[in-house]
């Protein structure tokens, strides 16, 4: 019987820059959308989502 290894927590590096940019743009938009949807009910969580969006935007600016 072969050993089985858990893959939880593993990451797959993005090799092409175009794929990485499109993924980051989608995540940026989703974080902004989540922040606007939850902003009225939970301001701390909305601030967290906005902070994550800002970090992604900075990364995008470096890539473009």
C-alpha positions in Angstrom: 0.0 0.0 0.0 1.4 3.4 -0.9 1.6 6.4 1.4 -0.8 9.2 0.8 0.1 12.7 1.5 -2.3 15.5 2.4 -2.2 18.5 0.0 -4.0 20.9 2.3 -2.2 24.3 2.4 -0.2 23.7 -0.8 -0.1 26.4 -3.4 0.3 26.3 -7.1 2.5 29.0 -8.5 1.2 31.0 -11.5 3.7 30.8 -14.2 2.2 33.1 -16.7 1.8 36.8 -15.9 -1.4 37.2 -17.8 -3.1 34.5 -15.7 -1.8 36.1 -12.5 -3.1 39.6 -13.5 -6.6 38.3 -14.4 -6.8 36.3 -11.1 -5.7 39.4 -9.1 -8.2 41.6 -10.9 -11.0 39.1 -10.1 -10.0 38.9 -6.4 -9.7 42.7 -6.2 -13.2 43.2 -7.6 -14.6 40.5 -5.3 -13.1 42.0 -2.2 -14.5 45.4 -3.1 -17.9 43.9 -3.7 -17.8 42.1 -0.4 -16.8 45.2 1.4 -19.6 47.2 -0.1 -22.2 44.5 0.7 -21.3 44.0 4.3 -20.4 47.6 5.0 -23.7 48.4 6.7 -23.7 45.4 9.0 -20.1 44.8 10.0 -17.7 47.7 9.6 -14.6 45.9 10.8 -15.1 43.1 8.3 -15.7 45.7 5.5 -12.5 47.5 6.5 -10.6 44.1 6.3 -11.9 43.5 2.8 -11.0 47.0 1.7 -7.5 46.5 3.2 -7.1 43.3 1.2 -8.3 45.1 -2.0 -5.7 47.8 -1.5 -2.9 45.3 -1.1 -4.0 43.5 -4.3 -4.3 46.9 -6.1 -0.7 47.7 -5.1 0.5 44.3 -6.4 -1.4 44.9 -9.7 0.2 48.3 -10.1 3.7 46.8 -9.7 2.9 44.2 -12.4 1.4 46.6 -15.0 
